[in-house]
Amino acid sequence: MIVIGTGSAMNIVSTLLRSGEDLNIAVIEKDQPGGICLTRGCIPSKMILYPAEVVNTIKEADRYGIEAKIKNIDFSRIMKDMREHVNEESKSIERSLKKSNKIDFYQSEAEFVSDYTLKVGRKKIQGDKIILCTGSRPHLPPIDGLKQIGALTSDTFLKMKSRPESLTIIGGGYIAAEYGFFLSNMGTKVNIVGRSDNLVAGEEPKVSDVLKKKLSKHMKIYTGYEVKKVGKKGNKKVILAEGDKRLTLESEEILVATGRTPNTDILKPNKSGIKVNSKGWIKVDRYLETSKPNIWAIGDAIGKHMFKHVANYESQVVYRNAFGDGDKISVNYHAVPHAIFTYPEVASVGLGEQEARRKTDVLVGYSSYTDTAKGRIINADDCFVKVIVEPSNYKILGAHIIGPYASILIQEIVNLMYSDDGTIAPVYRGMHIHPALSEVVERAFYNLHSHEH
C-alpha cells in the first residue's frame, strides 16, 4: 500500500499496523509530517486564537463591574509557543514513521508516472492499493501586482515572529474572520475586504450579519468589494478595490485568504487514469474510490468538506472499503459540522434554511441566548440558535448558532442527527441543566414555526 500525505490517512496506517496485516507500506510526505491540521491549520490557529479570546474577555470585564488593564502582550512568545508545540508533535510523528520496520517513509514530492506507479525523488514505487491524502494549499488570486508586492497566506502567517502594526486581509471567509480577530486583539489595525456581500458568506445571513457587527468592534470590515490591484506606497502596501465605491487601503502587510487550491498539479494523477474535476480536485465515487480501482482519495484532495473531522471520518470509510471483509459503505455528509473560533463563536451543521426549503417544507425554531437565564447573565446580546426541522417526521435538517460556546452547544444537535431516526424527540425527553446555556438549544426546538423569523 502507498499512502501520500501524513494527515488523516495515517488513521488507516495505524489501524493496519495494529491489526497485524502483512503489508508493505510506503508513506510519502512532501511537507512537515502531520498534515495540514497539525502543521498549518486547526491546531496552530486555535493555539493563537485562545490568547486573543483571553484578551477579549479582559477588555469586556468592565461590563461586569471589573476594572482590568492589559499591561503587555508578548506576541513573539505566543507565536513561538505555538510553533514549538507543532514542531514537537510533528517530530514525534516523523520519528514513529522512521522507526517502524513495516513502513518505508519518503520525505519527497510524489508524482504518478504510470498505472499505480509513482516517482518519489529518484525512485519509482508501485502499490496494489493507494490512498491519496494530498491536501491543498492557499489559493493566490490573479490580482494585478500581488506577486510583485508579496503577501502572507494562511501558511506563512503562522511563521510571523513580530506583529505588524496594520494588516489588510483579502477574503471574507472563516480564515479572515479568525486571523482578523486574533491580530486585532493583539493590537494590530486590521481591515477585511471580502468579495461577497456577507462576511463568511456560507453561513446563514443573520449569522453573518451578527458576526460582522460584533467583529466590527475590533476591525474595519468591507464586504461586496473586489480587490483589483495591489501596489506600494513608501513602506506600506496598498490595495485598490471596487464595490459600491472605490476603496483604497494602506497597511504594513497583506494576508490573502481567498480559499484553497488542489495539489494535483504536483501529483499528476491523470498518468494513472485518475480523473479530476474542472478545478483539479480528485473525483471519487460514494465509496471514496477514484476512477482507478484500488485508489482512494480523502480530505482536502477531493475538495468537498475541508475539515479535519471530515477527513477522519472519510479515513474510516476508506479503511472499511479497502480492507474490510463485509459490504462497502457509502459516505454520508448529511450532518457535517463546522465552527468559526472568533468571539462570538459560530457553529453550523446540515442545511441552511433556504437550501432546506428548496427540498421540502420546513419548521424553523429560533431562540436568543438572552431568552435563557445564563444567556442574560453573560450578556450574550444578539446571539442565537436556529434549528431547521422537517415537519412530517420532525427530523433535524440543520442548525446554526452564533454565540459563546457555539462549537460545544451544537454537538448536542450533531449527535441527534446521527441517531437512528435523527429526530428532535430526545431534546423533549432529556433534562437540560438550569441555568445553563444548553437551554438555548432546548428553547429553539420548542419554538418551531413554519414561517421565517
C-alpha positions in Angstrom: 0.0 0.0 0.0 1.1 3.5 -0.8 -0.1 6.5 1.3 0.5 10.0 0.1 0.2 12.5 2.9 0.6 12.2 6.7 -2.8 13.7 7.7 -5.9 11.6 8.2 -4.7 8.8 6.0 -2.4 7.9 8.9 -5.5 6.6 10.7 -5.6 3.8 8.1 -1.9 3.1 8.5 -2.2 2.9 12.3 -5.2 0.6 12.2 -3.4 -1.7 9.7 -0.3 -1.9 11.9 -2.4 -2.7 15.0 -4.3 -5.4 13.1 -1.1 -7.2 12.2 -1.9 -7.1 8.4 1.1 -8.4 6.5 1.6 -5.4 4.2 4.5 -3.4 2.8 3.5 0.2 3.4 5.1 3.3 1.8 4.2 6.7 3.3 5.1 9.8 1.3 5.1 13.4 2.7 6.5 16.5 0.9 5.9 18.8 3.8 6.3 18.7 7.6 4.8 15.4 8.9 1.4 15.6 10.5 -0.8 17.0 7.7 -2.4 20.5 7.3 -4.4 20.4 10.5 -1.4 19.9 12.8 1.2 21.9 11.0 -0.6 24.9 9.5 -4.3 24.6 10.1 -6.6 23.8 13.0 -4.1 23.2 15.8 -1.8 26.2 15.4 -4.6 28.6 14.6 -6.6 27.6 17.7 -3.4 27.8 19.9 -3.0 31.5 18.9 -6.8 32.3 19.0 -7.1 31.3 22.6 -4.8 34.2 23.9 -6.9 36.5 21.7 -10.0 35.2 23.4 -8.4 35.9 26.8 -7.6 39.4 25.7 -11.1 40.0 24.6 -12.5 38.7 27.9 -10.3 41.1 29.8 -11.3 44.0 27.5 -15.0 43.3 28.3 -14.6 42.8 32.0 -15.9 46.3 32.8 -19.3 45.1 31.7 -19.4 43.1 34.9 -18.0 45.8 37.2 -14.4 44.6 36.9 -11.7 47.1 36.1 -8.7 45.3 34.4 -5.9 46.5 32.3 -3.6 44.6 29.9 0.0 45.8 30.5 1.7 43.9 27.7 1.0 41.2 25.1 4.1 39.1 24.2 3.2 38.4 20.5 6.5 36.7 19.8 6.1 34.3 22.7 2.5 33.4 21.6 3.8 32.6 18.2 6.9 30.8 19.5 4.9 28.6 21.9 2.6 27.6 19.1 5.4 26.7 16.7 7.3 24.7 19.4 4.2 22.6 20.1 3.5 22.0 16.4 7.2 21.1 15.8 7.3 18.7 18.8 4.2 16.9 17.6 5.4 16.7 14.0 8.9 15.4 15.0 7.2 12.7 17.1 5.2 11.6 14.0 8.4 11.7 11.9 10.3 9.6 14.5 7.5 7.0 14.5 7.4 6.7 10.8 11.2 6.3 10.5 11.4 3.9 13.4 8.7 1.5 12.1 10.1 -1.6 10.3 6.9 -2.0 8.4 6.9 1.4 6.8 9.1 3.0 4.1 9.0 6.7 4.7 9.8 9.1 1.9 10.2 12.8 2.5 9.7 14.0 -1.0 7.2 15.1 -3.6 5.4 12.3 -5.4 4.0 12.1 -8.9 2.4 9.4 -10.9 4.4 8.2 -13.9 2.1 5.3 -15.0 -0.6 3.0 -13.6 -0.2 2.5 -9.9 3.4 3.8 -10.2 4.8 6.8 -8.5 8.1 8.6 -8.8 9.4 9.6 -5.4 12.7 11.5 -5.7 14.8 9.4 -8.0 12.9 6.2 -7.1 9.9 4.6 -8.7 7.5 2.6 -6.4 4.3 0.6 -7.1 1.3 -0.1 -5.0 -1.6 -2.5 -5.2 -3.6 0.0 -3.1 -3.0 3.7 -3.0 -4.5 6.3 -0.6 -4.4 9.9 -1.7 -4.4 12.3 1.2 -2.6 15.1 -0.7 -4.3 18.1 0.9 -4.5 21.5 -0.6 -2.6 24.9 -0.4 -3.7 28.5 -0.2 -5.2 29.9 -3.4 -3.5 33.1 -4.8 -5.9 35.1 -6.9 -4.7 36.7 -10.1 -4.7 40.3 -8.7 -2.6 42.8 -10.5 0.7 43.4 -8.6 0.1 40.8 -5.9 3.1 38.6 -6.9 5.4 41.5 -7.2 4.5 43.0 -3.8 4.1 39.7 -1.9 1.6 38.8 0.8 1.1 36.4 3.7 -1.0 33.3 3.3 -2.5 31.1 6.0 0.7 29.0 5.8 3.2 31.9 6.1 1.1 33.8 8.7 2.0 31.2 11.3 5.7 31.9 10.7 5.4 35.5 11.8 7.7 36.5 14.7 6.8 40.1 15.1 3.3 41.7 15.0 2.5 44.0 12.1 1.1 47.4 13.1 -1.5 47.1 10.3 -2.8 44.4 8.1 -5.4 44.1 5.3 -7.0 40.7 4.7 -8.1 39.9 1.1 -11.0 37.5 1.5 -14.1 37.4 3.8 -14.2 33.7 4.9 -13.6 31.9 8.2 -9.8 32.3 7.9 -10.1 36.0 7.5 -12.5 36.2 10.4 -10.3 34.1 12.8 -7.0 35.7 11.9 -8.6 39.2 11.9 -9.9 38.5 15.4 -6.6 37.3 16.5 -4.4 40.1 15.2 -6.9 42.9 16.2 -6.8 41.7 19.8 -3.0 41.6 19.7 -3.1 45.3 18.8 -2.9 45.3 15.0 -5.1 47.6 13.0 -7.0 45.2 10.7 -9.0 45.6 7.6 -11.0 42.8 6.0 -12.0 43.1 2.3 -14.4 40.5 1.1 -15.9 39.9 -2.3 -19.3 38.6 -1.1 -21.9 40.9 0.3 -21.8 38.9 3.5 -18.9 38.1 5.9 -18.4 34.3 5.9 -21.0 34.0 3.2 -21.6 30.3 3.6 -23.3 30.9 6.9 -27.0 31.9 7.5 -27.5 35.6 6.5 -28.4 36.6 10.1 -25.4 34.8 11.5 -23.2 36.7 9.0 -24.8 40.0 10.0 -24.3 39.5 13.7 -20.7 38.3 13.3 -19.9 41.4 11.1 -21.5 43.6 13.7 -19.5 42.0 16.6 -16.2 41.8 14.8 -16.5 45.4 13.5 -15.8 46.5 17.1 -12.2 45.3 16.6 -11.6 45.9 12.9 -12.8 47.5 9.7 -14.8 45.1 7.5 -15.7 45.9 3.9 -18.0 43.4 2.1 -19.0 43.5 -1.5 -15.6 44.6 -2.7 -13.4 43.1 -5.4 -9.6 43.8 -5.0 -8.4 44.9 -8.4 -4.8 45.9 -7.7 -2.0 45.8 -5.1 0.8 48.3 -5.0 3.3 50.0 -2.7 3.5 53.5 -1.2 6.6 54.1 0.8 6.9 51.2 3.3 3.1 50.5 3.1 1.3 48.0 0.9 -1.8 49.4 -0.9 -4.9 47.6 -2.1 -7.3 49.1 -4.6 -10.8 47.6 -4.5 -14.1 48.3 -6.3 -17.6 47.9 -4.9 -20.3 50.5 -4.3 -17.4 52.9 -4.5 -13.7 52.7 -4.9 -11.7 51.7 -1.9 -8.0 52.4 -1.2 -6.4 50.9 1.9 -2.8 51.1 3.2 -1.3 48.6 5.6 2.1 47.3 6.6 1.2 43.8 5.5 -1.4 41.9 3.4 -2.9 38.5 4.1 -4.5 36.6 1.2 -7.3 34.3 2.5 -9.3 33.5 -0.7 -9.7 29.8 -0.4 -7.7 26.7 -1.2 -6.4 25.1 -4.4 -5.5 21.4 -5.0 -2.1 19.8 -5.2 -2.9 17.7 -8.3 -0.6 19.7 -10.5 2.2 18.2 -8.5 0.7 14.7 -8.3 -0.2 14.3 -12.0 -3.0 11.7 -11.3 -4.0 11.6 -14.9 -0.9 9.5 -15.6 -2.6 6.7 -13.6 -6.0 7.2 -15.1 -7.3 9.1 -12.1 -9.9 11.8 -13.1 -10.1 15.2 -11.6 -12.8 17.9 -12.0 -12.5 21.2 -13.8 -10.9 22.8 -10.7 -8.4 20.0 -10.2 -10.0 18.2 -7.2 -9.8 14.4 -7.4 -13.1 12.8 -8.4 -14.4 9.9 -6.2 -17.5 7.8 -6.0 -19.7 7.3 -3.0 -17.2 4.8 -1.6 -14.4 7.4 -2.0 -12.7 5.3 -4.7 -11.3 7.2 -7.7 -11.8 6.4 -11.3 -8.9 4.0 -10.9 -9.8 0.8 -9.0 -8.0 0.4 -5.6 -7.0 4.0 -5.5 -8.9 6.1 -3.0 -8.8 9.8 -2.0 -9.8 11.6 1.2 -9.7 15.0 2.8 -8.9 18.3 1.0 -7.8 16.3 -2.0 -11.4 15.8 -3.1 -12.4 19.4 -2.5 -15.7 18.8 -0.7 -15.7 19.4 3.1 -12.2 20.7 4.1 -12.3 19.9 7.8 -10.1 17.5 9.8 -13.1 15.8 11.4 -14.5 15.0 7.9 -11.2 13.6 6.7 -11.0 11.4 9.8 -14.5 10.1 9.0 -13.5 9.5 5.4 -10.4 7.6 6.5 -12.8 5.2 8.4 -14.9 4.7 5.2 -11.8 4.0 3.1 -10.4 1.6 5.6 -13.6 -0.4 5.6 -13.9 -0.3 1.8 -10.2 -1.1 1.1 -9.6 -3.7 3.8 -12.9 -4.8 5.2 -14.5 -8.2 4.7 -18.1 -7.0 4.5 -20.1 -4.9 2.2 -18.8 -1.5 1.1 -20.1 1.6 2.9 -21.0 4.9 1.3 -20.1 8.3 2.7 -22.8 10.3 4.3 -22.4 14.0 4.5 -25.9 14.8 5.9 -24.6 16.3 9.1 -21.1 17.9 8.6 -20.5 20.3 11.4 -18.0 23.2 11.5 -17.2 26.1 13.7 -15.5 29.6 13.4 -13.5 30.4 16.5 -14.0 34.1 16.9 -15.9 35.9 19.6 -18.7 35.2 19.3 -18.2 31.7 18.0 -20.1 30.4 15.0 -21.2 26.8 14.5 -23.3 25.1 11.9 -24.4 21.7 10.8 -26.5 20.4 8.0 -28.7 22.5 5.7 -29.4 26.3 5.8 -33.0 27.4 5.8 -33.2 28.4 2.1 -31.4 25.3 1.0 -33.8 23.2 3.1 -36.9 25.0 1.7 -35.8 24.2 -1.8 -36.1 20.5 -0.9 -39.0 20.2 1.4 -41.4 22.0 3.8 -39.7 23.0 7.0 -40.3 24.2 10.5 -37.8 26.7 11.9 -37.1 27.1 15.6 -35.3 30.2 17.0 -34.1 31.2 20.4 -32.0 34.1 21.5 -29.3 33.4 24.1 -30.9 36.1 26.3 -34.1 34.1 26.4 -32.3 32.0 28.9 -31.1 32.9 32.4 -27.5 32.1 31.6 -27.6 34.0 28.4 -28.8 37.1 30.2 -26.2 36.6 32.9 -23.3 36.6 30.4 -24.8 39.5 28.4 -24.9 37.4 25.1 -26.9 40.0 23.2 -27.6 39.4 19.5 -26.6 35.7 19.9 -29.0 32.9 18.9 -29.7 29.3 18.0 -31.7 28.5 14.8 -32.8 25.0 14.0 -34.5 23.6 10.9 -36.8 20.6 11.1 -38.8 18.5 8.6 -42.5 18.8 9.7 -43.6 15.3 8.5 -41.3 13.4 10.8 -39.5 16.0 13.0 -36.2 15.0 11.5 -33.4 17.6 12.1 -32.2 19.1 8.8 -29.8 21.7 10.1 -28.8 24.0 12.9 -26.9 27.3 13.2 -25.5 29.0 16.3 -23.7 32.3 16.9 -22.7 33.0 20.5 -20.4 31.9 23.3 -19.5 28.2 23.2 -21.4 27.6 19.9 -18.9 24.9 18.9 -19.8 23.0 22.1 -23.6 23.6 22.1 -24.0 22.4 18.5 -22.7 18.9 19.4 -26.0 18.0 21.1 -27.7 18.6 17.7 -25.0 16.9 15.7 -25.3 13.7 17.8 -29.1 13.7 17.4 -28.6 14.0 13.6 -26.5 10.8 13.8 -29.0 8.9 15.9 -31.1 6.1 14.2 -34.1 8.4 13.3 -32.4 11.8 13.6 -35.4 13.4 15.2 -35.9 16.1 17.9 -37.6 13.7 20.3 -34.6 13.3 22.7 -34.5 17.1 23.2 -38.0 17.0 24.6 -37.3 13.9 26.7 -34.0 14.9 28.1 -33.5 17.3 31.0 -31.4 20.4 30.4 -29.5 21.8 33.3 -30.8 25.1 34.6 -29.4 27.6 34.4 -27.0 26.5 31.7 -26.5 27.7 28.1 -27.7 24.4 26.8 -31.2 25.6 27.5 -31.0 27.9 24.4 -30.8 24.8 22.2 -33.8 23.3 24.0 -35.8 26.5 23.6 -35.0 26.7 19.9 -36.6 23.3 19.4 -39.6 24.3 21.5 -40.2 27.4 19.2 -40.8 25.7 15.9 -42.8 27.6 13.3 -43.5 27.2 9.6 -42.7 30.8 8.8 -39.3 32.5 8.6 -38.1 34.5 11.6 
